[in-house]
């Protein structure tokens, strides 16, 4: 079974009603990114950061996977699929995708501010001041904030280098380092990009664009890929 590596971004979640900061004038659900999604924001006002993510968690819990998520899960019948997602929601998993690598962390996990290896599932929708790890340190969202390293990039790059097919969906390939993954794909490998706005990507072999939203574009890509497996 051929290996299909998928890089997904905010566009696929947006179709399920989850806000993206790039489409709202630099604001993220009414907040400047610098005030809610950076280490400096956390040190300045942890209560605001926690409340912001509590609201995002509630929104994610209320959202449902869309057809784009579902088609990706259905492709597991024909491919060994690994989804590398920039999204922090769990819509891929809820649609049925079995192998999902979260580059930027998960809304549904917290981690210790003292020891980043101490990671916990969040039960329900809230993480609050006073919620502490086993070593007595305040818990923070297990999210990679702007300005922080992306610990899973090495794993993602390795997975990408082994792809037999590479698919990008719902991202305009402007957020690095994730956007650079396409350059780790071997030249002979078919590459598909599904996004309403065709990204500015340097010419490379075997690159195909589908200028559609994820829900429509994924159906088209599945047809294009019928002869691959």
C-alpha positions as semicolon CSV with decimal commas, in nm:
position;residue;x (nm);y (nm);z (nm)
1;X;0,000;0,000;0,000
2;X;0,146;0,334;-0,105
3;X;0,219;0,602;0,154
4;X;0,005;0,917;0,126
5;X;0,138;1,203;0,337
6;X;-0,105;1,490;0,392
7;X;-0,022;1,839;0,517
8;X;-0,341;2,009;0,636
9;X;-0,397;2,365;0,750
10;X;-0,656;2,605;0,885
11;X;-0,862;2,610;0,566
12;X;-1,001;2,262;0,620
13;X;-1,111;2,348;0,975
14;X;-1,255;2,682;0,859
15;X;-1,515;2,489;0,660
16;X;-1,631;2,342;0,990
17;X;-1,675;2,692;1,132
18;X;-1,347;2,734;1,320
19;X;-1,192;3,080;1,294
20;X;-0,850;3,142;1,138
21;X;-0,652;3,449;1,232
22;X;-0,517;3,508;0,880
23;X;-0,865;3,564;0,740
24;X;-0,976;3,821;0,994
25;X;-0,749;4,122;0,961
26;X;-0,481;3,983;1,188
27;X;-0,730;3,925;1,472
28;X;-0,811;3,584;1,611
29;X;-1,166;3,576;1,746
30;X;-1,130;3,941;1,842
31;X;-0,779;3,919;1,988
32;X;-0,439;4,016;1,854
33;X;-0,229;3,703;1,809
34;X;0,046;3,870;2,012
35;X;-0,192;3,890;2,311
36;X;-0,305;3,528;2,320
37;X;-0,065;3,301;2,128
38;X;0,292;3,387;2,229
39;X;0,511;3,305;2,532
40;X;0,514;3,678;2,612
41;X;0,133;3,683;2,623
42;X;0,136;3,394;2,867
43;X;0,380;3,570;3,102
44;X;0,184;3,894;3,074
45;X;-0,168;3,765;3,122
46;X;-0,208;3,387;3,165
47;X;-0,576;3,424;3,258
48;X;-0,654;3,586;2,922
49;X;-0,460;3,317;2,735
50;X;-0,639;3,037;2,921
51;X;-0,980;3,192;2,858
52;X;-0,899;3,235;2,488
53;X;-0,811;2,869;2,454
54;X;-1,107;2,761;2,667
55;X;-1,332;2,935;2,415
56;X;-1,151;2,782;2,120
57;X;-1,183;2,441;2,285
58;X;-1,558;2,490;2,325
59;X;-1,585;2,594;1,960
60;X;-1,386;2,290;1,848
61;X;-1,604;2,056;2,056
62;X;-1,915;2,203;1,893
63;X;-1,773;2,175;1,539
64;X;-1,816;1,870;1,316
65;X;-1,579;1,722;1,057
66;X;-1,665;1,828;0,703
67;X;-1,645;1,639;0,375
68;X;-1,277;1,728;0,338
69;X;-1,195;1,551;0,664
70;X;-1,415;1,257;0,570
71;X;-1,254;1,200;0,229
72;X;-0,909;1,199;0,389
73;X;-1,026;0,929;0,628
74;X;-1,184;0,730;0,343
75;X;-0,853;0,734;0,152
76;X;-0,717;0,497;0,419
77;X;-0,892;0,218;0,225
78;X;-0,646;0,266;-0,061
79;X;-0,339;0,429;0,097
80;X;-0,128;0,420;0,411
81;X;-0,226;0,774;0,517
82;X;-0,042;0,997;0,762
83;X;-0,196;1,340;0,825
84;X;0,050;1,607;0,936
85;X;-0,172;1,889;1,055
86;X;-0,104;2,247;1,156
87;X;-0,446;2,249;1,323
88;X;-0,493;2,204;1,696
89;X;-0,849;2,067;1,681
90;X;-0,935;1,695;1,665
91;X;-1,157;1,697;1,354
92;X;-0,926;1,464;1,158
93;X;-0,947;1,205;1,435
94;X;-1,322;1,243;1,470
95;X;-1,361;1,190;1,094
96;X;-1,175;0,861;1,128
97;X;-0,812;0,936;1,039
98;X;-0,594;0,693;1,235
99;X;-0,247;0,845;1,201
100;X;-0,246;1,218;1,279
101;X;0,066;1,415;1,370
102;X;-0,013;1,752;1,530
103;X;0,270;1,991;1,442
104;X;0,138;2,276;1,657
105;X;0,001;2,077;1,950
106;X;-0,352;2,000;2,062
107;X;-0,631;2,203;2,217
108;X;-0,722;1,898;2,420
109;X;-0,390;1,863;2,600
110;X;-0,219;2,066;2,871
111;X;0,144;2,060;2,972
112;X;0,352;2,161;3,270
113;X;0,519;2,503;3,266
114;X;0,802;2,347;3,465
115;X;0,859;2,025;3,270
116;X;0,736;2,021;2,906
117;X;0,748;1,640;2,900
118;X;0,454;1,630;3,144
119;X;0,151;1,633;2,915
120;X;-0,209;1,565;3,020
121;X;-0,544;1,518;2,849
122;X;-0,794;1,796;2,922
123;X;-1,127;1,661;3,040
124;X;-1,407;1,890;2,926
125;X;-1,351;2,235;2,783
126;X;-1,164;2,429;3,052
127;X;-0,810;2,474;3,176
128;X;-0,785;2,732;3,453
129;X;-0,549;2,914;3,685
130;X;-0,474;2,674;3,970
131;X;-0,472;2,361;3,751
132;X;-0,129;2,219;3,821
133;X;0,096;1,934;3,712
134;X;0,214;1,661;3,947
135;X;0,516;1,875;4,036
136;X;0,298;2,167;4,144
137;X;0,348;2,390;3,839
138;X;0,068;2,572;3,656
139;X;-0,055;2,395;3,344
140;X;-0,062;2,572;3,006
141;X;-0,218;2,468;2,675
142;X;-0,002;2,213;2,492
143;X;0,013;2,445;2,192
144;X;0,318;2,559;1,996
145;X;0,291;2,937;2,018
146;X;0,439;3,188;1,777
147;X;0,807;3,224;1,856
148;X;0,842;2,871;1,995
149;X;1,022;2,575;1,841
150;X;0,815;2,310;1,662
151;X;0,929;1,985;1,827
152;X;0,760;1,751;1,576
153;X;0,917;1,905;1,266
154;X;1,192;1,643;1,245
155;X;0,939;1,360;1,256
156;X;0,721;1,537;0,998
157;X;1,015;1,592;0,762
158;X;1,113;1,224;0,788
159;X;0,756;1,110;0,713
160;X;0,739;1,348;0,418
161;X;1,065;1,218;0,271
162;X;0,909;0,868;0,253
163;X;0,593;0,979;0,069
164;X;0,470;0,800;-0,243
165;X;0,207;1,074;-0,281
166;X;0,202;1,415;-0,110
167;X;-0,114;1,620;-0,058
168;X;-0,151;1,972;0,079
169;X;-0,503;2,080;0,181
170;X;-0,632;2,399;0,340
171;X;-0,303;2,585;0,370
172;X;-0,150;2,857;0,156
173;X;0,203;2,740;0,244
174;X;0,312;3,065;0,407
175;X;0,351;2,948;0,769
176;X;0,701;2,816;0,827
177;X;0,854;2,578;0,910
178;X;0,555;2,363;0,805
179;X;0,539;2,523;0,459
180;X;0,889;2,395;0,389
181;X;0,781;2,031;0,410
182;X;0,688;2,025;0,043
183;X;1,057;2,067;-0,037
184;X;1,133;1,741;0,149
185;X;0,919;1,544;-0,097
186;X;1,123;1,348;-0,356
187;X;1,100;1,501;-0,704
188;X;0,932;1,201;-0,871
189;X;0,647;1,193;-0,618
190;X;0,305;1,330;-0,727
191;X;0,214;1,642;-0,527
192;X;-0,137;1,786;-0,500
193;X;-0,232;2,122;-0,350
194;X;-0,599;2,186;-0,264
195;X;-0,670;2,547;-0,174
196;X;-0,900;2,818;-0,315
197;X;-0,602;3,053;-0,347
198;X;-0,322;2,897;-0,548
199;X;-0,010;2,929;-0,331
200;X;0,303;3,089;-0,467
201;X;0,521;2,781;-0,487
202;X;0,844;2,756;-0,679
203;X;0,808;2,529;-0,984
204;X;0,874;2,164;-0,907
205;X;0,808;1,835;-1,084
206;X;0,475;1,653;-1,061
207;X;0,289;1,940;-0,892
208;X;-0,088;1,966;-0,942
209;X;-0,318;2,245;-0,819
210;X;-0,688;2,208;-0,734
211;X;-0,825;2,558;-0,670
212;X;-1,116;2,456;-0,445
213;X;-1,212;2,448;-0,080
214;X;-1,126;2,126;0,097
215;X;-1,477;1,978;0,089
216;X;-1,499;2,005;-0,292
217;X;-1,130;1,976;-0,375
218;X;-1,076;1,652;-0,186
219;X;-1,342;1,478;-0,396
220;X;-1,162;1,594;-0,710
221;X;-0,822;1,483;-0,582
222;X;-0,958;1,139;-0,498
223;X;-1,062;1,103;-0,862
224;X;-0,721;1,223;-0,984
225;X;-0,548;0,971;-0,757
226;X;-0,755;0,668;-0,861
227;X;-0,484;0,526;-1,083
228;X;-0,200;0,573;-0,832
229;X;-0,275;0,295;-0,587
